[in-house]
Amino acid sequence: IMNAGGRREMYSLMGLPEPAISNRIKKVKKVPKLVIDRTGETDQARYSGLKVTQILDDEEMGKRLAEVQEKTKKGESVKAKLVEEEYVMPFADKRNTGPRQTPDWTPERLDEEGKRAGRAMSWAKKAREGEFLKDPFELLSIEGSLQLYSIVTTLITAFAFGKSSTKLLEDVLQFSNSESGSLLGLLQVPALVFVLASIGSCVVCGAILAPSKNRNWFVWGVKGFAGGPLAILQLKSLDSLITRGEAEEKARST
C-alpha cells in the first residue's frame, strides 16, 4: 500500500470516500523556544523605563500611581515577569506521564470512600457471622474407637476372604482341610456383617445424619465407612453446628 501511494491513493483508486480523522488525534504542540534577553531589548521586565518614583513630571507620576492602585485592586501583578519565569518546560504539565499517586481528596470523595469502606466492613462481618463454628469432629481423622473398629474389620475381612489364609492354616498351623474350611466359613459371616455395617453406616452418616446437623457429609461418610455403627453413635451424640452469628446471639441471650 505504501509503495502504491499510501492509504489516500487506495481510497481514490477504489472510489471510496476517505474516513474522517478521529478527534483523538491531536496535532503535536510546538515547544516554545526559550530566548533570554540579557540586554533588555525584548524583555520588558528587565527594562521598562524609569521607575514611578523617578518620574519628574507630577501629572505623569500621579497617572502611573493611579494605574498601580487600580491594578492592585484588581489583583493583577504590578511588576512584569521575566521571560524565564513565564517559560514552561516541555512535558511539565504532567500529561501522559502515568496515573496520579495521590487523588484529590474532596469532601464528596471522602464521604464516598467512607461509605465504600463501611459497606466492605459490613459485608465482611456478615460473611464472618455466616461461618460455622470450628469443631474438631469435622476433621477427616479416624481416631479412637473408630480406628479400632476399622482395624478389626480389615483384619477379619482380609483373613476370612484371603486366598493365602488356607495355606496359613494348613501348612503353618497344621489344620486339616475340613477344619480350615469350617473356620474360614465361620469367620466369613462376621466379616460380611462388618462390611455391610460399614456401608450402611456410610450412607446413614453421610446422607441422613450429617446434613441434618449442618455437618460435612463427605467427612462423616468416610467416618461411617471406617467406623461403622460407632460413627453413627458418635454423630448422634454431637449437637448441630451453628454459625458465629447464632453463637453470639445465644451468648447475649444467656
C-alpha positions in Angstrom: 0.0 0.0 0.0 2.8 2.4 0.8 4.6 1.6 -2.4 1.4 2.3 -4.4 0.9 5.8 -2.9 -0.4 5.2 0.6 -3.9 4.9 2.0 -5.3 8.0 0.4 -4.3 6.8 -3.0 -6.0 3.5 -2.4 -9.3 5.2 -1.4 -9.2 7.3 -4.6 -8.5 4.2 -6.8 -11.4 2.3 -5.2 -13.7 5.3 -5.4 -14.3 5.3 -1.7 -14.6 8.5 0.5 -11.9 9.0 3.0 -12.9 8.4 6.6 -13.0 11.4 8.9 -10.0 11.9 11.1 -10.6 10.9 14.7 -10.9 13.6 17.2 -8.5 11.8 19.4 -5.7 12.6 17.0 -4.3 15.9 18.1 -1.6 18.0 16.5 1.7 18.0 18.2 2.2 21.1 20.2 5.3 23.1 19.3 7.6 23.6 22.2 8.3 27.3 22.7 11.8 28.4 22.2 13.4 30.0 25.2 15.0 33.3 24.4 16.7 35.0 27.3 17.4 38.7 26.6 20.3 39.9 28.7 20.4 43.4 27.2 16.8 44.4 27.8 15.8 44.7 24.1 12.8 42.3 24.1 12.3 41.6 27.8 10.2 44.4 29.2 10.6 43.1 32.7 14.3 43.8 32.7 14.0 47.4 31.4 10.7 49.3 31.2 11.8 52.9 31.5 12.1 55.0 34.7 10.5 53.9 37.9 7.4 55.6 39.2 9.3 57.4 41.9 11.9 58.6 39.4 9.5 60.5 37.1 10.0 64.2 37.3 6.5 65.2 35.9 3.9 65.3 38.7 1.0 64.6 36.4 2.7 61.6 34.9 3.7 60.3 38.3 0.1 60.7 39.5 -1.2 58.8 36.5 1.2 56.0 37.0 0.4 55.7 40.7 -3.4 55.6 39.8 -2.7 52.7 37.4 -0.7 50.9 40.0 -3.5 51.2 42.6 -6.1 50.1 40.0 -4.1 47.0 39.2 -3.6 46.3 42.9 -7.4 46.4 43.5 -8.0 44.0 40.6 -5.3 41.6 41.9 -3.1 42.0 38.8 0.6 41.9 39.0 2.2 45.3 39.1 5.7 44.1 38.2 6.2 42.5 34.8 7.5 38.9 34.9 10.8 37.8 33.3 10.7 35.6 30.3 12.3 32.7 32.1 9.7 33.0 34.8 6.9 32.5 32.3 8.7 29.8 30.3 7.1 26.4 30.6 9.4 23.4 30.2 8.3 20.7 27.8 6.2 17.9 29.4 5.9 20.0 32.6 2.1 19.7 32.5 2.4 16.0 33.7 0.4 14.7 30.7 0.9 11.1 29.7 3.3 10.5 32.5 1.3 8.0 34.5 -1.6 8.0 36.9 -1.7 10.2 39.9 -0.5 8.6 43.1 -2.4 10.9 45.4 -6.0 11.6 44.4 -7.7 14.9 45.0 -9.5 14.2 48.3 -12.6 16.4 48.2 -15.3 16.1 50.9 -17.5 14.3 48.4 -14.8 11.8 47.6 -14.0 11.3 51.3 -17.7 10.6 52.1 -17.9 8.1 49.2 -14.7 6.4 50.3 -16.1 6.2 53.9 -19.3 4.6 52.6 -17.4 2.1 50.5 -15.2 1.1 53.5 -18.4 0.8 55.6 -20.0 -1.5 53.0 -16.9 -3.6 52.9 -16.7 -4.0 56.7 -20.4 -4.8 56.8 -20.0 -7.5 54.1 -17.0 -9.0 55.9 -19.0 -9.0 59.2 -21.9 -10.8 57.6 -19.7 -13.3 55.9 -18.0 -14.0 59.3 -21.3 -14.3 61.1 -22.4 -16.8 58.4 -19.5 -19.1 59.0 -20.0 -22.2 61.1 -18.0 -22.6 64.3 -15.0 -24.8 64.1 -15.4 -28.3 65.5 -12.6 -30.9 66.0 -15.0 -33.6 65.0 -15.3 -32.1 61.5 -11.7 -33.1 60.7 -11.2 -36.1 58.4 -9.3 -38.2 61.0 -10.1 -41.7 62.2 -9.2 -41.9 65.8 -10.1 -43.8 69.0 -12.9 -46.3 68.8 -13.4 -45.7 65.1 -9.8 -46.5 64.3 -10.1 -49.8 66.4 -13.2 -50.8 64.6 -11.6 -50.1 61.2 -8.6 -52.2 62.1 -10.6 -55.2 63.4 -12.9 -55.1 60.3 -10.0 -55.0 58.0 -8.2 -57.9 59.7 -11.2 -60.2 59.9 -12.3 -59.4 56.3 -8.8 -60.0 54.9 -8.3 -63.3 56.8 -11.8 -64.6 56.0 -11.7 -63.9 52.3 -7.9 -64.0 51.7 -6.5 -66.6 49.2 -3.5 -67.4 51.4 -5.5 -68.0 54.6 -6.0 -71.7 53.7 -2.3 -72.2 53.2 -1.5 -70.5 56.5 -3.9 -72.7 58.4 -2.9 -76.0 56.7 0.9 -75.5 56.2 1.9 -73.4 59.2 -0.8 -74.1 61.8 -1.3 -77.8 60.7 -5.1 -77.6 60.3 -6.8 -80.2 58.3 -8.6 -79.2 55.1 -12.0 -79.6 56.7 -11.0 -77.7 59.8 -9.6 -74.8 57.8 -12.6 -74.6 55.6 -15.1 -74.6 58.5 -13.0 -72.0 60.3 -12.9 -69.7 57.3 -16.6 -70.2 56.7 -17.3 -69.3 60.3 -15.2 -66.1 60.0 -16.8 -65.0 56.7 -20.1 -64.5 58.4 -18.9 -61.7 60.9 -16.7 -60.3 58.2 -19.6 -59.9 55.8 -21.6 -58.3 58.7 -18.9 -55.8 59.4 -18.6 -54.9 55.7 -22.4 -54.4 55.4 -22.5 -52.4 58.6 -19.7 -50.1 57.3 -21.6 -49.5 54.0 -24.8 -48.8 55.8 -23.2 -46.5 58.3 -21.6 -44.6 55.5 -25.0 -44.0 53.9 -26.7 -43.1 57.2 -24.0 -40.7 58.3 -23.3 -39.0 55.0 -26.8 -38.8 53.6 -29.1 -38.5 56.7 -27.5 -37.5 60.0 -24.7 -35.1 58.8 -26.9 -32.8 56.7 -29.5 -32.6 59.5 -26.8 -31.4 61.9 -25.2 -28.9 59.4 -22.1 -31.1 59.2 -19.9 -32.2 56.3 -21.5 -35.1 54.6 -18.2 -36.3 53.0 -16.2 -36.3 56.2 -18.9 -38.3 58.1 -19.5 -40.6 55.1 -15.8 -41.6 55.3 -16.0 -41.9 59.1 -19.2 -44.0 58.8 -17.5 -46.4 56.4 -14.4 -46.7 58.6 -16.1 -46.7 62.0 -19.3 -48.4 61.2 -22.1 -48.1 63.8 -19.7 -46.4 66.2 -19.6 -43.4 63.9 -23.4 -43.3 64.0 -23.4 -43.2 67.8 -20.7 -40.6 67.8 -22.6 -38.4 65.3 -25.9 -38.7 67.2 -24.2 -37.5 70.4 -23.0 -34.3 68.8 -25.0 -31.1 68.6 -25.9 -29.3 65.4 -23.3 -26.9 64.1 -24.3 -23.2 64.5 -22.9 -20.1 62.9 -20.9 -17.4 64.6 -23.9 -15.1 64.5 -26.1 -17.6 66.1 -23.5 -18.3 68.8 -23.2 -14.5 69.6 -27.0 -14.2 69.8 -27.1 -17.2 72.1 -24.4 -15.8 74.3 -26.2 -12.4 74.5 -29.5 -14.1 75.4 -27.9 -16.1 78.2 
